[in-house]
Amino acid sequence: MEEYLTVKELSARIKLAKQTIYNMIHKNEFVLHKHYYKPKAKIILFKWSAIEKWLEGDSPDWNESTPCPTQKIEDHKPARIEDNPTSSINI
């Protein structure tokens, strides 16, 4: 039997903040009727088997430009001020 999770349950299971999950929905990283369903306007249920495939990188629409969900943070190059001269934030 298929397992469905709420945003809160998914957040706890894959160790991502709820807001991060909502952001991923907004960016279409999670796809309606593939990764999640909306049985009512304010209810989102995630299909656990589809999320597992997404985590493993087995999604059929996976491509080089899509960041790997399990990619380590160390693999990313940090932005430097010189790389973005229009930035007004000094860190």
GIFENPE-V404839 format. One line per field, one symbol per residue. burial: 1 if it has 16 or more other C-alpha atoms within 10 Angstrom, else 0. A space follows every 10 residues. Layout:
burial=???
//
This chain:
burial=0001001001 1000000100 1000000011 0000110000 0001111101 1001001000 0000000000 0000000000 0000000000 0
//
